[in-house]
Amino acid sequence: MSRIEFTYYGIPTGKGRARVSTRGGFARAYTPKKTQEAEQNLQAQAAQYRPEKLMEGQIDLIMRIYVPIPKSFPKKKALLAWQGALMPTTKPDIDNIIKLVCDALNGIIWHDDRQIVQLAASKHYDDTPRIEFEIQEI
């Protein structure tokens, strides 16, 4: 059983919907550039924690997602957010962040995200945007 803990530093981004272009007279689907860049950034940081052998069994994934406190918050509201008494209900949606993470870590930490059988994710405010990971093969 292996276990990996690491922190991705950057603003958490949700996976964007595939887009369709009809340029050239035929339709083709593509991934939005923002999604591609976010996946590449996560992959680059996660590569430092790549196990010698990719996780092969069932996986328990815990994610603590920290998004920036909006500058538009009044001081009182910003303080509540910083203390954890106020949690974000804004975009990106937590499920879209999870989708991006699961797809991005395929072939880096595990073979395929279908191996994830347990998942816990929470979204918080903080001055340092990041995602903290605990990944364990069970």
Backbone torsions as a table, in degrees:
resi	resn	phi	psi	omega
1	MET	NA	128.3	179.1
2	SER	-115.4	157.7	-177.7
3	ARG	-140.1	137.8	179.5
4	ILE	-132.5	133.6	173.4
5	GLU	-126.9	132.5	174.5
6	PHE	-159.2	166.5	179.7
7	THR	-122.0	129.7	173.3
8	TYR	-94.7	125.2	178.9
9	TYR	-101.7	122.4	-178.8
10	GLY	155.2	167.2	-179.8
11	ILE	-75.3	121.9	178.9
12	PRO	-59.3	134.7	-176.8
13	THR	-125.1	141.7	176.6
14	GLY	-87.2	155.0	177.8
15	LYS	-72.8	126.0	178.7
16	GLY	-80.3	152.5	177.5
17	ARG	-67.3	146.1	175.5
18	ALA	-61.0	140.4	179.6
19	ARG	-105.6	158.8	178.0
20	VAL	-122.4	131.0	177.7
21	SER	-114.8	140.2	176.6
22	THR	-109.7	21.1	178.7
23	ARG	-61.1	134.2	179.3
24	GLY	84.8	7.2	175.4
25	GLY	89.0	-2.0	176.3
26	PHE	-135.0	153.6	-176.7
27	ALA	-84.5	138.8	173.3
28	ARG	-144.0	139.5	-179.7
29	ALA	-90.4	146.9	177.0
30	TYR	-148.1	157.7	178.2
31	THR	-89.1	133.8	179.7
32	PRO	-57.7	146.0	-177.1
33	LYS	-58.2	-40.3	179.9
34	LYS	-60.0	-40.2	178.4
35	THR	-66.8	-45.1	179.4
36	GLN	-58.9	-45.4	-179.1
37	GLU	-65.1	-41.5	179.4
38	ALA	-63.7	-43.0	178.3
39	GLU	-63.3	-42.8	-179.9
40	GLN	-64.2	-40.7	177.9
41	ASN	-63.2	-45.0	178.7
42	LEU	-63.6	-44.3	-180.0
43	GLN	-60.5	-41.3	-179.5
44	ALA	-62.8	-42.6	179.8
45	GLN	-73.5	-38.1	-178.4
46	ALA	-70.0	-26.7	-178.1
47	ALA	-58.8	-27.1	178.3
48	GLN	-66.1	-20.9	-176.6
49	TYR	-109.6	9.8	-179.4
50	ARG	-57.2	126.8	177.8
51	PRO	-72.3	158.8	178.1
52	GLU	-56.8	-39.0	178.6
53	LYS	-125.1	126.9	-179.9
54	LEU	-56.0	145.7	177.1
55	MET	-61.4	133.7	-175.1
56	GLU	-114.0	-23.2	-175.6
57	GLY	-90.0	-160.3	177.3
58	GLN	-72.5	144.0	-173.6
59	ILE	-122.4	137.8	171.7
60	ASP	-106.2	120.6	-177.0
61	LEU	-117.5	125.6	174.6
62	ILE	-118.2	129.3	179.5
63	MET	-128.5	128.0	171.2
64	ARG	-112.9	114.6	-173.1
65	ILE	-102.8	126.6	-179.7
66	TYR	-117.8	118.5	178.8
67	VAL	-107.4	155.6	-177.8
68	PRO	-65.7	146.7	173.6
69	ILE	-74.6	124.2	-178.7
70	PRO	-59.5	137.1	178.8
71	LYS	-65.0	-21.5	-179.1
72	SER	-76.7	-10.3	179.7
73	PHE	-66.6	135.7	170.9
74	PRO	-62.8	159.3	-176.2
75	LYS	-54.6	-41.4	-177.9
76	LYS	-64.6	-44.5	179.7
77	LYS	-67.8	-39.5	178.2
78	ALA	-62.9	-38.2	178.3
79	LEU	-65.1	-43.4	177.0
80	LEU	-60.7	-41.3	178.8
81	ALA	-64.2	-45.8	-178.9
82	TRP	-63.6	-35.5	-180.0
83	GLN	-77.6	-10.9	-179.8
84	GLY	90.3	3.1	179.5
85	ALA	-79.2	-16.9	178.2
86	LEU	-124.6	124.5	-179.2
87	MET	-112.0	151.4	-175.1
88	PRO	-71.3	134.6	173.9
89	THR	-122.0	23.8	-177.9
90	THR	-104.1	172.5	176.3
91	LYS	-69.3	150.3	5.1
92	PRO	-78.7	148.5	177.4
93	ASP	-64.4	142.9	-177.6
94	ILE	-60.4	-37.2	-178.9
95	ASP	-67.1	-32.6	177.9
96	ASN	-73.6	-31.9	174.0
97	ILE	-65.2	-44.9	179.6
98	ILE	-59.6	-43.5	179.7
99	LYS	-59.7	-45.7	-179.3
100	LEU	-62.1	-46.0	-179.2
101	VAL	-61.0	-49.0	-176.7
102	CYS	-60.9	-42.6	178.6
103	ASP	-69.5	-40.3	-176.9
104	ALA	-65.9	-32.9	-175.5
105	LEU	-88.4	-2.0	172.5
106	ASN	-60.2	131.0	178.0
107	GLY	79.1	-0.9	178.0
108	ILE	-113.8	-48.4	178.9
109	ILE	-108.8	-42.7	179.3
110	TRP	-129.9	168.3	178.1
111	HIS	-69.7	-51.2	-176.1
112	ASP	-148.5	144.4	-177.2
113	ASP	-67.9	-7.9	174.5
114	ARG	-67.0	-14.0	178.0
115	GLN	-72.3	-17.0	-178.4
116	ILE	-73.4	117.5	-178.6
117	VAL	-113.2	-16.1	176.0
118	GLN	-134.7	136.5	-177.0
119	LEU	-144.8	131.7	172.9
120	ALA	-131.5	127.9	179.9
121	ALA	-138.9	141.4	177.3
122	SER	-140.2	151.2	-177.6
123	LYS	-118.7	131.3	-176.0
124	HIS	-136.1	166.2	171.3
125	TYR	-97.3	147.7	173.6
126	ASP	-165.3	159.7	177.9
127	ASP	-70.9	-24.1	-179.7
128	THR	-110.6	100.9	179.7
129	PRO	-66.9	136.2	-176.1
130	ARG	-172.2	173.4	170.3
131	ILE	-132.1	124.0	176.5
132	GLU	-96.9	131.4	-176.9
133	PHE	-115.8	139.7	164.3
134	GLU	-127.8	117.9	-176.8
135	ILE	-125.0	124.8	-178.1
136	GLN	-136.0	134.3	173.5
137	GLU	-81.0	129.0	-177.2
138	ILE	-116.5	NA	NA
